[in-house]
Amino acid sequence: MTVGWNDKTPIYRQLKERVVGMMLDGVLKAGDALPSVRQIAADYQLNPITVSKAYQELVDEHLVEKRRGIGMYVTEGASEKLLASERERFISEEWPAMVERIRRLGLDIKQLLNNVDHGGTA
């Protein structure tokens, strides 16, 4: 699998966000082991320090725990914690910008939501 890294965000943050996305999507569940630092570094041609930094941020946020000598594991409640924080971030940061854009374009929010409810794209 080829991964495209963008130049706007540090790679360790992009890697962390990919792991977070896997947790939110249910690909990684509580108790699941994360691939080793060496494995990720080799697979994605990254410096192991970059991978370690991404993993350490997950540990610092109590989403992953280190088990000495055996690896990194997703903690209990990590998905729920992530979902709550992502919802809060969406409501406080992304939604206001989206509402402003909708207003600027003269779109009707009710019509957009109705379109989404019927399987269409807005």
The first five atom37 places (N, CA, C, CB, O) and aatype in JSON, in Angstrom:
{
  "aatype": [12, 16, 19, 7, 17, 2, 3, 11, 16, 14, 9, 18, 1, 5, 10, 11, 6, 1, 19, 19, 7, 12, 12, 10, 3, 7, 19, 10, 11, 0, 7, 3, 0, 10, 14, 15, 19, 1, 5, 9, 0, 0, 3, 18, 5, 10, 2, 14, 9, 16, 19, 15, 11, 0, 18, 5, 6, 10, 19, 3, 6, 8, 10, 19, 6, 11, 1, 1, 7, 9, 7, 12, 18, 19, 16, 6, 7, 0, 15, 6, 11, 10, 10, 0, 15, 6, 1, 6, 1, 13, 9, 15, 6, 6, 17, 14, 0, 12, 19, 6, 1, 9, 1, 1, 10, 7, 10, 3, 9, 11, 5, 10, 10, 2, 2, 19, 3, 8, 7, 7, 16, 0],
  "atom_mask": [
    [1, 1, 1, 1, 1],
    [1, 1, 1, 1, 1],
    [1, 1, 1, 1, 1],
    [1, 1, 1, 0, 1],
    [1, 1, 1, 1, 1],
    [1, 1, 1, 1, 1],
    [1, 1, 1, 1, 1],
    [1, 1, 1, 1, 1],
    [1, 1, 1, 1, 1],
    [1, 1, 1, 1, 1],
    [1, 1, 1, 1, 1],
    [1, 1, 1, 1, 1],
    [1, 1, 1, 1, 1],
    [1, 1, 1, 1, 1],
    [1, 1, 1, 1, 1],
    [1, 1, 1, 1, 1],
    [1, 1, 1, 1, 1],
    [1, 1, 1, 1, 1],
    [1, 1, 1, 1, 1],
    [1, 1, 1, 1, 1],
    [1, 1, 1, 0, 1],
    [1, 1, 1, 1, 1],
    [1, 1, 1, 1, 1],
    [1, 1, 1, 1, 1],
    [1, 1, 1, 1, 1],
    [1, 1, 1, 0, 1],
    [1, 1, 1, 1, 1],
    [1, 1, 1, 1, 1],
    [1, 1, 1, 1, 1],
    [1, 1, 1, 1, 1],
    [1, 1, 1, 0, 1],
    [1, 1, 1, 1, 1],
    [1, 1, 1, 1, 1],
    [1, 1, 1, 1, 1],
    [1, 1, 1, 1, 1],
    [1, 1, 1, 1, 1],
    [1, 1, 1, 1, 1],
    [1, 1, 1, 1, 1],
    [1, 1, 1, 1, 1],
    [1, 1, 1, 1, 1],
    [1, 1, 1, 1, 1],
    [1, 1, 1, 1, 1],
    [1, 1, 1, 1, 1],
    [1, 1, 1, 1, 1],
    [1, 1, 1, 1, 1],
    [1, 1, 1, 1, 1],
    [1, 1, 1, 1, 1],
    [1, 1, 1, 1, 1],
    [1, 1, 1, 1, 1],
    [1, 1, 1, 1, 1],
    [1, 1, 1, 1, 1],
    [1, 1, 1, 1, 1],
    [1, 1, 1, 1, 1],
    [1, 1, 1, 1, 1],
    [1, 1, 1, 1, 1],
    [1, 1, 1, 1, 1],
    [1, 1, 1, 1, 1],
    [1, 1, 1, 1, 1],
    [1, 1, 1, 1, 1],
    [1, 1, 1, 1, 1],
    [1, 1, 1, 1, 1],
    [1, 1, 1, 1, 1],
    [1, 1, 1, 1, 1],
    [1, 1, 1, 1, 1],
    [1, 1, 1, 1, 1],
    [1, 1, 1, 1, 1],
    [1, 1, 1, 1, 1],
    [1, 1, 1, 1, 1],
    [1, 1, 1, 0, 1],
    [1, 1, 1, 1, 1],
    [1, 1, 1, 0, 1],
    [1, 1, 1, 1, 1],
    [1, 1, 1, 1, 1],
    [1, 1, 1, 1, 1],
    [1, 1, 1, 1, 1],
    [1, 1, 1, 1, 1],
    [1, 1, 1, 0, 1],
    [1, 1, 1, 1, 1],
    [1, 1, 1, 1, 1],
    [1, 1, 1, 1, 1],
    [1, 1, 1, 1, 1],
    [1, 1, 1, 1, 1],
    [1, 1, 1, 1, 1],
    [1, 1, 1, 1, 1],
    [1, 1, 1, 1, 1],
    [1, 1, 1, 1, 1],
    [1, 1, 1, 1, 1],
    [1, 1, 1, 1, 1],
    [1, 1, 1, 1, 1],
    [1, 1, 1, 1, 1],
    [1, 1, 1, 1, 1],
    [1, 1, 1, 1, 1],
    [1, 1, 1, 1, 1],
    [1, 1, 1, 1, 1],
    [1, 1, 1, 1, 1],
    [1, 1, 1, 1, 1],
    [1, 1, 1, 1, 1],
    [1, 1, 1, 1, 1],
    [1, 1, 1, 1, 1],
    [1, 1, 1, 1, 1],
    [1, 1, 1, 1, 1],
    [1, 1, 1, 1, 1],
    [1, 1, 1, 1, 1],
    [1, 1, 1, 1, 1],
    [1, 1, 1, 1, 1],
    [1, 1, 1, 0, 1],
    [1, 1, 1, 1, 1],
    [1, 1, 1, 1, 1],
    [1, 1, 1, 1, 1],
    [1, 1, 1, 1, 1],
    [1, 1, 1, 1, 1],
    [1, 1, 1, 1, 1],
    [1, 1, 1, 1, 1],
    [1, 1, 1, 1, 1],
    [1, 1, 1, 1, 1],
    [1, 1, 1, 1, 1],
    [1, 1, 1, 1, 1],
    [1, 1, 1, 1, 1],
    [1, 1, 1, 0, 1],
    [1, 1, 1, 0, 1],
    [1, 1, 1, 1, 1],
    [1, 1, 1, 1, 1]
  ],
  "atom_positions": [
    [[0.84, -1.18, 0.0], [0.0, 0.0, 0.0], [0.89, 1.24, 0.0], [-0.96, 0.0, 1.22], [1.82, 1.35, 0.8]],
    [[0.61, 2.15, -0.88], [1.35, 3.39, -0.96], [0.63, 4.45, -0.14], [1.52, 3.85, -2.43], [-0.59, 4.62, -0.24]],
    [[1.39, 5.16, 0.67], [0.81, 6.21, 1.5], [1.33, 7.55, 1.02], [1.13, 5.99, 3.0], [2.54, 7.73, 0.85]],
    [[0.43, 8.47, 0.82], [0.84, 9.82, 0.43], [0.82, 10.72, 1.65], [0.0, 0.0, 0.0], [-0.22, 10.93, 2.27]],
    [[1.97, 11.25, 2.01], [2.07, 12.17, 3.14], [1.97, 13.57, 2.59], [3.41, 11.96, 3.94], [2.54, 13.88, 1.54]],
    [[1.25, 14.44, 3.29], [1.19, 15.83, 2.83], [2.28, 16.65, 3.5], [-0.19, 16.43, 3.12], [2.77, 16.29, 4.57]],
    [[2.64, 17.74, 2.87], [3.73, 18.58, 3.36], [3.27, 19.62, 4.39], [4.39, 19.28, 2.2], [4.1, 20.33, 4.95]],
    [[1.98, 19.71, 4.63], [1.46, 20.75, 5.51], [1.5, 20.35, 6.99], [0.04, 21.07, 5.12], [1.48, 21.22, 7.86]],
    [[1.55, 19.07, 7.27], [1.51, 18.56, 8.64], [2.67, 17.61, 8.85], [0.16, 17.86, 8.94], [3.01, 16.83, 7.96]],
    [[3.3, 17.66, 10.04], [4.39, 16.71, 10.3], [3.92, 15.26, 10.12], [4.95, 16.92, 11.73], [2.78, 14.91, 10.44]],
    [[4.81, 14.44, 9.6], [4.45, 13.04, 9.32], [4.0, 12.3, 10.58], [5.64, 12.31, 8.68], [3.08, 11.49, 10.51]],
    [[4.64, 12.56, 11.72], [4.25, 11.84, 12.93], [2.8, 12.14, 13.29], [5.18, 12.21, 14.1], [2.09, 11.27, 13.8]],
    [[2.35, 13.37, 13.04], [0.95, 13.71, 13.32], [0.01, 13.03, 12.33], [0.74, 15.24, 13.26], [-1.07, 12.57, 12.71]],
    [[0.43, 12.95, 11.08], [-0.39, 12.26, 10.07], [-0.51, 10.78, 10.42], [0.22, 12.44, 8.67], [-1.58, 10.2, 10.29]],
    [[0.59, 10.18, 10.85], [0.58, 8.77, 11.25], [-0.34, 8.58, 12.45], [2.01, 8.27, 11.57], [-1.13, 7.64, 12.49]],
    [[-0.22, 9.46, 13.42], [-1.08, 9.39, 14.61], [-2.54, 9.47, 14.19], [-0.74, 10.52, 15.61], [-3.37, 8.7, 14.68]],
    [[-2.87, 10.4, 13.28], [-4.25, 10.55, 12.83], [-4.75, 9.31, 12.09], [-4.38, 11.77, 11.93], [-5.94, 8.98, 12.17]],
    [[-3.86, 8.63, 11.39], [-4.27, 7.39, 10.72], [-4.62, 6.32, 11.75], [-3.13, 6.87, 9.79], [-5.6, 5.59, 11.58]],
    [[-3.83, 6.23, 12.81], [-4.11, 5.26, 13.87], [-5.42, 5.64, 14.57], [-2.94, 5.2, 14.91], [-6.25, 4.77, 14.84]],
    [[-5.62, 6.92, 14.85], [-6.86, 7.39, 15.46], [-8.04, 7.05, 14.56], [-6.8, 8.91, 15.72], [-9.08, 6.6, 15.05]],
    [[-7.9, 7.25, 13.28], [-8.97, 6.91, 12.33], [-9.3, 5.42, 12.36], [0.0, 0.0, 0.0], [-10.46, 5.03, 12.27]],
    [[-8.27, 4.61, 12.48], [-8.49, 3.16, 12.56], [-9.24, 2.79, 13.84], [-7.15, 2.41, 12.49], [-10.05, 1.87, 13.84]],
    [[-8.96, 3.52, 14.92], [-9.69, 3.28, 16.17], [-11.15, 3.69, 16.03], [-9.02, 4.04, 17.34], [-12.05, 2.97, 16.44]],
    [[-11.37, 4.87, 15.45], [-12.74, 5.36, 15.27], [-13.54, 4.48, 14.33], [-12.72, 6.79, 14.76], [-14.74, 4.3, 14.51]],
    [[-12.88, 3.92, 13.3], [-13.56, 3.05, 12.34], [-13.75, 1.63, 12.84], [-12.79, 3.03, 11.05], [-14.39, 0.81, 12.18]],
    [[-13.18, 1.32, 14.01], [-13.32, -0.02, 14.58], [-12.33, -1.02, 14.03], [0.0, 0.0, 0.0], [-12.44, -2.22, 14.31]],
    [[-11.36, -0.57, 13.24], [-10.33, -1.47, 12.72], [-9.42, -1.9, 13.86], [-9.51, -0.78, 11.59], [-9.01, -3.05, 13.95]],
    [[-9.1, -0.94, 14.74], [-8.34, -1.24, 15.96], [-9.29, -1.12, 17.14], [-7.1, -0.27, 16.12], [-9.91, -0.08, 17.34]],
    [[-9.4, -2.18, 17.91], [-10.3, -2.22, 19.06], [-9.5, -2.33, 20.35], [-11.29, -3.39, 18.93], [-8.3, -2.62, 20.33]],
    [[-10.16, -2.1, 21.46], [-9.52, -2.22, 22.78], [-8.83, -3.57, 22.9], [-10.55, -2.03, 23.92], [-9.42, -4.61, 22.61]],
    [[-7.57, -3.54, 23.32], [-6.8, -4.76, 23.5], [-6.01, -5.18, 22.27], [0.0, 0.0, 0.0], [-5.14, -6.05, 22.37]],
    [[-6.28, -4.57, 21.12], [-5.54, -4.9, 19.9], [-4.13, -4.33, 19.97], [-6.27, -4.37, 18.65], [-3.9, -3.25, 20.51]],
    [[-3.2, -5.09, 19.42], [-1.81, -4.63, 19.35], [-1.61, -3.75, 18.14], [-0.84, -5.83, 19.3], [-2.16, -4.01, 17.07]],
    [[-0.83, -2.7, 18.31], [-0.42, -1.87, 17.18], [0.78, -2.53, 16.53], [-0.07, -0.4, 17.63], [1.55, -3.21, 17.2]],
    [[0.94, -2.36, 15.23], [2.14, -2.89, 14.58], [3.38, -2.28, 15.25], [2.13, -2.58, 13.04], [3.33, -1.15, 15.75]],
    [[4.46, -3.0, 15.25], [5.67, -2.51, 15.9], [6.21, -1.27, 15.2], [6.74, -3.6, 15.93], [5.93, -1.02, 14.03]],
    [[6.98, -0.49, 15.96], [7.61, 0.7, 15.4], [8.46, 0.33, 14.19], [8.48, 1.42, 16.47], [8.41, 0.99, 13.16]],
    [[9.23, -0.73, 14.33], [10.1, -1.17, 13.22], [9.29, -1.56, 12.0], [10.97, -2.34, 13.66], [9.66, -1.25, 10.87]],
    [[8.18, -2.25, 12.22], [7.34, -2.7, 11.1], [6.75, -1.5, 10.35], [6.21, -3.61, 11.61], [6.79, -1.45, 9.12]],
    [[6.21, -0.54, 11.09], [5.63, 0.65, 10.46], [6.72, 1.43, 9.73], [4.94, 1.55, 11.52], [6.52, 1.88, 8.6]],
    [[7.88, 1.59, 10.39], [8.98, 2.33, 9.76], [9.39, 1.67, 8.45], [10.2, 2.41, 10.72], [9.64, 2.36, 7.45]],
    [[9.47, 0.35, 8.44], [9.86, -0.37, 7.22], [8.76, -0.29, 6.16], [10.17, -1.84, 7.55], [9.05, -0.03, 4.99]],
    [[7.52, -0.51, 6.56], [6.4, -0.52, 5.61], [6.21, 0.82, 4.92], [5.12, -0.9, 6.31], [5.93, 0.87, 3.72]],
    [[6.37, 1.91, 5.67], [6.09, 3.23, 5.13], [7.36, 4.04, 4.86], [5.2, 3.99, 6.08], [7.29, 5.23, 4.55]],
    [[8.5, 3.39, 4.98], [9.8, 4.03, 4.75], [9.94, 5.31, 5.57], [9.98, 4.34, 3.25], [10.25, 6.38, 5.05]],
    [[9.71, 5.16, 6.87], [9.81, 6.26, 7.81], [10.96, 6.02, 8.78], [8.5, 6.45, 8.58], [11.4, 4.89, 8.97]],
    [[11.43, 7.09, 9.36], [12.41, 6.99, 10.43], [11.7, 6.41, 11.66], [13.08, 8.39, 10.74], [10.61, 6.88, 12.0]],
    [[12.29, 5.41, 12.32], [11.64, 4.85, 13.52], [11.35, 5.9, 14.6], [12.52, 3.78, 14.1], [10.4, 5.74, 15.37]],
    [[12.15, 6.96, 14.66], [11.9, 8.01, 15.64], [10.57, 8.72, 15.33], [13.07, 9.03, 15.66], [9.85, 9.11, 16.25]],
    [[10.26, 8.88, 14.06], [8.99, 9.49, 13.65], [7.83, 8.63, 14.12], [8.94, 9.67, 12.11], [6.85, 9.15, 14.66]],
    [[7.93, 7.33, 13.92], [6.88, 6.41, 14.35], [6.76, 6.43, 15.87], [7.16, 4.97, 13.85], [5.65, 6.46, 16.41]],
    [[7.89, 6.4, 16.55], [7.88, 6.42, 18.02], [7.21, 7.68, 18.55], [9.31, 6.33, 18.56], [6.49, 7.62, 19.55]],
    [[7.44, 8.8, 17.91], [6.83, 10.06, 18.34], [5.31, 10.0, 18.2], [7.4, 11.24, 17.53], [4.58, 10.46, 19.08]],
    [[4.84, 9.45, 17.09], [3.38, 9.31, 16.89], [2.79, 8.39, 17.96], [3.08, 8.75, 15.47], [1.76, 8.7, 18.55]],
    [[3.45, 7.26, 18.19], [2.96, 6.32, 19.2], [3.01, 6.93, 20.59], [3.79, 5.03, 19.16], [2.11, 6.7, 21.39]],
    [[4.05, 7.71, 20.89], [4.16, 8.31, 22.21], [3.02, 9.29, 22.47], [5.5, 9.02, 22.36], [2.52, 9.37, 23.6]],
    [[2.61, 10.03, 21.45], [1.46, 10.93, 21.63], [0.2, 10.14, 21.96], [1.24, 11.77, 20.36], [-0.61, 10.58, 22.77]],
    [[0.04, 8.99, 21.34], [-1.12, 8.14, 21.65], [-1.05, 7.64, 23.08], [-1.2, 6.94, 20.68], [-2.08, 7.54, 23.76]],
    [[0.15, 7.32, 23.55], [0.35, 6.89, 24.94], [0.04, 8.05, 25.88], [1.8, 6.38, 25.17], [-0.65, 7.88, 26.88]],
    [[0.55, 9.23, 25.55], [0.33, 10.42, 26.39], [-1.15, 10.76, 26.53], [1.08, 11.62, 25.81], [-1.58, 11.3, 27.55]],
    [[-1.92, 10.44, 25.5], [-3.36, 10.71, 25.52], [-4.16, 9.53, 26.08], [-3.85, 11.03, 24.12], [-5.39, 9.54, 26.06]],
    [[-3.46, 8.52, 26.58], [-4.07, 7.32, 27.2], [-4.97, 6.56, 26.24], [-4.86, 7.72, 28.42], [-5.96, 5.95, 26.65]],
    [[-4.6, 6.59, 24.95], [-5.34, 5.82, 23.95], [-4.66, 4.49, 23.69], [-5.46, 6.61, 22.64], [-5.28, 3.53, 23.24]],
    [[-3.37, 4.45, 23.99], [-2.54, 3.27, 23.78], [-1.68, 3.1, 25.03], [-1.65, 3.41, 22.49], [-1.28, 4.08, 25.67]],
    [[-1.41, 1.85, 25.38], [-0.51, 1.6, 26.51], [0.68, 0.76, 26.07], [-1.26, 0.9, 27.66], [0.56, -0.12, 25.22]],
    [[1.81, 1.07, 26.66], [3.03, 0.3, 26.39], [3.05, -0.89, 27.34], [4.31, 1.17, 26.55], [2.84, -0.74, 28.54]],
    [[3.31, -2.03, 26.79], [3.52, -3.23, 27.61], [4.96, -3.65, 27.37], [2.5, -4.41, 27.26], [5.31, -4.21, 26.34]],
    [[5.77, -3.36, 28.35], [7.21, -3.54, 28.24], [7.57, -4.91, 27.66], [7.86, -3.37, 29.6], [7.19, -5.95, 28.18]],
    [[8.32, -4.85, 26.58], [8.8, -6.08, 25.96], [7.84, -6.76, 25.01], [0.0, 0.0, 0.0], [8.23, -7.67, 24.28]],
    [[6.57, -6.33, 24.99], [5.63, -7.01, 24.1], [4.92, -6.08, 23.12], [4.61, -7.73, 24.91], [4.34, -6.56, 22.15]],
    [[4.94, -4.77, 23.35], [4.38, -3.85, 22.37], [3.41, -2.84, 22.9], [0.0, 0.0, 0.0], [3.32, -2.59, 24.11]],
    [[2.68, -2.26, 21.97], [1.69, -1.21, 22.26], [0.3, -1.76, 22.0], [1.94, 0.07, 21.4], [0.06, -2.47, 21.01]],
    [[-0.63, -1.43, 22.9], [-1.98, -1.96, 22.81], [-3.0, -0.85, 23.01], [-2.19, -3.07, 23.84], [-2.79, 0.08, 23.79]],
    [[-4.11, -0.96, 22.28], [-5.2, 0.0, 22.41], [-5.83, -0.18, 23.79], [-6.27, -0.18, 21.27], [-6.12, -1.3, 24.19]],
    [[-6.03, 0.92, 24.5], [-6.6, 0.86, 25.85], [-8.11, 0.69, 25.81], [-6.23, 2.11, 26.63], [-8.77, 0.99, 24.82]],
    [[-8.65, 0.2, 26.92], [-10.1, 0.1, 27.07], [-10.67, 1.52, 27.05], [-10.48, -0.64, 28.4], [-10.12, 2.42, 27.68]],
    [[-11.75, 1.71, 26.35], [-12.42, 3.0, 26.29], [-11.8, 4.0, 25.34], [0.0, 0.0, 0.0], [-12.26, 5.14, 25.26]],
    [[-10.75, 3.61, 24.61], [-10.09, 4.55, 23.7], [-11.04, 5.05, 22.62], [-8.86, 3.88, 23.05], [-11.07, 6.25, 22.33]],
    [[-11.82, 4.16, 22.03], [-12.74, 4.56, 20.95], [-13.79, 5.54, 21.45], [-13.43, 3.33, 20.36], [-14.1, 6.53, 20.78]],
    [[-14.33, 5.27, 22.63], [-15.35, 6.15, 23.19], [-14.76, 7.53, 23.51], [-15.96, 5.53, 24.46], [-15.39, 8.56, 23.25]],
    [[-13.56, 7.54, 24.07], [-12.89, 8.79, 24.39], [-12.62, 9.6, 23.11], [-11.56, 8.53, 25.15], [-12.84, 10.81, 23.06]],
    [[-12.14, 8.91, 22.08], [-11.87, 9.57, 20.8], [-13.14, 10.11, 20.17], [-11.2, 8.62, 19.84], [-13.16, 11.24, 19.68]],
    [[-14.18, 9.32, 20.2], [-15.45, 9.74, 19.6], [-15.97, 11.0, 20.28], [-16.49, 8.62, 19.69], [-16.42, 11.92, 19.61]],
    [[-15.91, 11.03, 21.6], [-16.38, 12.21, 22.35], [-15.54, 13.43, 22.0], [-16.33, 11.94, 23.86], [-16.08, 14.52, 21.79]],
    [[-14.22, 13.27, 21.94], [-13.37, 14.44, 21.66], [-13.5, 14.89, 20.21], [-11.9, 14.11, 21.96], [-13.47, 16.09, 19.93]],
    [[-13.66, 13.95, 19.28], [-13.83, 14.31, 17.87], [-15.17, 15.01, 17.64], [-13.73, 13.07, 16.99], [-15.26, 15.95, 16.85]],
    [[-16.21, 14.56, 18.34], [-17.5, 15.23, 18.23], [-17.41, 16.66, 18.74], [-18.58, 14.45, 19.01], [-17.91, 17.59, 18.11]],
    [[-16.76, 16.84, 19.9], [-16.6, 18.17, 20.48], [-15.8, 19.07, 19.54], [-15.9, 18.08, 21.85], [-16.16, 20.23, 19.33]],
    [[-14.71, 18.55, 18.97], [-13.89, 19.32, 18.05], [-14.7, 19.71, 16.81], [-12.63, 18.53, 17.65], [-14.6, 20.85, 16.34]],
    [[-15.49, 18.78, 16.28], [-16.31, 19.08, 15.11], [-17.3, 20.21, 15.41], [-17.06, 17.82, 14.66], [-17.43, 21.16, 14.64]],
    [[-17.98, 20.09, 16.54], [-18.99, 21.09, 16.9], [-18.37, 22.45, 17.17], [-19.77, 20.62, 18.12], [-18.94, 23.48, 16.8]],
    [[-17.21, 22.48, 17.8], [-16.62, 23.77, 18.16], [-15.77, 24.39, 17.06], [-15.78, 23.61, 19.4], [-15.63, 25.61, 17.0]],
    [[-15.18, 23.56, 16.18], [-14.26, 24.09, 15.18], [-14.77, 23.97, 13.74], [-12.96, 23.38, 15.29], [-14.8, 24.96, 13.01]],
    [[-15.18, 22.79, 13.34], [-15.53, 22.57, 11.94], [-16.94, 23.04, 11.6], [-15.4, 21.1, 11.61], [-17.15, 23.66, 10.55]],
    [[-17.9, 22.76, 12.46], [-19.29, 23.1, 12.16], [-19.5, 24.6, 11.96], [-20.19, 22.6, 13.27], [-20.16, 24.99, 11.0]],
    [[-18.96, 25.47, 12.84], [-19.17, 26.91, 12.61], [-18.63, 27.37, 11.24], [-18.5, 27.71, 13.71], [-19.26, 28.2, 10.58]],
    [[-17.48, 26.85, 10.84], [-16.93, 27.22, 9.53], [-17.82, 26.7, 8.4], [-15.5, 26.66, 9.37], [-18.01, 27.37, 7.39]],
    [[-18.37, 25.51, 8.59], [-19.24, 24.92, 7.58], [-20.54, 25.73, 7.46], [-19.55, 23.46, 7.92], [-21.02, 25.98, 6.35]],
    [[-21.1, 26.12, 8.59], [-22.34, 26.92, 8.58], [-22.09, 28.26, 7.89], [-22.86, 27.14, 10.03], [-22.92, 28.71, 7.11]],
    [[-20.95, 28.88, 8.18], [-20.61, 30.15, 7.53], [-20.51, 29.98, 6.02], [-19.29, 30.71, 8.1], [-21.0, 30.82, 5.26]],
    [[-19.89, 28.91, 5.58], [-19.76, 28.66, 4.13], [-21.13, 28.42, 3.5], [-18.84, 27.45, 3.87], [-21.4, 28.92, 2.41]],
    [[-21.98, 27.68, 4.17], [-23.34, 27.43, 3.68], [-24.08, 28.75, 3.51], [-24.11, 26.49, 4.65], [-24.75, 28.97, 2.5]],
    [[-23.96, 29.62, 4.5], [-24.63, 30.92, 4.43], [-24.07, 31.77, 3.29], [-24.49, 31.68, 5.76], [-24.83, 32.4, 2.56]],
    [[-22.75, 31.78, 3.15], [-22.13, 32.57, 2.07], [-22.59, 32.11, 0.7], [-20.62, 32.48, 2.15], [-22.75, 32.93, -0.21]],
    [[-22.79, 30.82, 0.55], [-23.2, 30.28, -0.73], [-24.72, 30.39, -0.94], [-22.77, 28.83, -0.85], [-25.23, 30.07, -2.01]],
    [[-25.42, 30.83, 0.09], [-26.87, 31.0, -0.02], [-27.62, 29.67, -0.07], [0.0, 0.0, 0.0], [-28.69, 29.58, -0.66]],
    [[-27.05, 28.66, 0.55], [-27.7, 27.35, 0.57], [-28.67, 27.26, 1.73], [-26.65, 26.23, 0.65], [-28.5, 27.93, 2.75]],
    [[-29.69, 26.43, 1.57], [-30.67, 26.21, 2.62], [-30.27, 24.97, 3.42], [-32.1, 26.05, 2.01], [-30.22, 23.87, 2.88]],
    [[-30.0, 25.16, 4.71], [-29.53, 24.06, 5.56], [-30.55, 22.93, 5.61], [-29.25, 24.57, 6.99], [-30.18, 21.76, 5.54]],
    [[-31.83, 23.27, 5.72], [-32.87, 22.23, 5.78], [-32.89, 21.39, 4.5], [-34.25, 22.86, 6.01], [-33.04, 20.17, 4.56]],
    [[-32.74, 22.05, 3.36], [-32.72, 21.33, 2.09], [-31.49, 20.43, 2.01], [-32.74, 22.33, 0.9], [-31.58, 19.3, 1.55]],
    [[-30.35, 20.93, 2.47], [-29.12, 20.12, 2.47], [-29.28, 18.88, 3.34], [-27.92, 20.95, 2.96], [-28.93, 17.78, 2.94]],
    [[-29.82, 19.07, 4.55], [-30.01, 17.94, 5.46], [-31.03, 16.95, 4.9], [-30.47, 18.43, 6.83], [-30.85, 15.74, 5.05]],
    [[-32.07, 17.45, 4.28], [-33.07, 16.57, 3.66], [-32.44, 15.75, 2.54], [-34.26, 17.4, 3.12], [-32.72, 14.56, 2.4]],
    [[-31.59, 16.37, 1.75], [-30.9, 15.69, 0.67], [-30.0, 14.58, 1.21], [-30.06, 16.7, -0.15], [-29.95, 13.48, 0.65]],
    [[-29.29, 14.87, 2.31], [-28.42, 13.87, 2.92], [-29.25, 12.7, 3.47], [-27.56, 14.5, 4.05], [-28.87, 11.54, 3.33]],
    [[-30.39, 13.02, 4.11], [-31.26, 11.98, 4.66], [-31.78, 11.03, 3.6], [-32.44, 12.62, 5.38], [-32.09, 9.87, 3.89]],
    [[-31.88, 11.51, 2.36], [-32.39, 10.67, 1.27], [-31.27, 10.02, 0.46], [-33.27, 11.5, 0.36], [-31.5, 9.53, -0.65]],
    [[-30.07, 10.01, 1.01], [-28.97, 9.31, 0.37], [-28.24, 10.1, -0.69], [0.0, 0.0, 0.0], [-27.29, 9.59, -1.28]],
    [[-28.64, 11.32, -0.94], [-27.96, 12.14, -1.93], [-26.79, 12.88, -1.32], [0.0, 0.0, 0.0], [-26.6, 12.88, -0.1]],
    [[-26.04, 13.51, -2.17], [-24.98, 14.36, -1.66], [-25.44, 15.79, -1.76], [-23.65, 14.15, -2.44], [-26.2, 16.16, -2.65]],
    [[-24.97, 16.57, -0.83], [-25.44, 17.95, -0.76], [-24.94, 18.82, -1.86], [-25.06, 18.55, 0.53], [-25.26, 20.01, -1.91]]
  ]
}
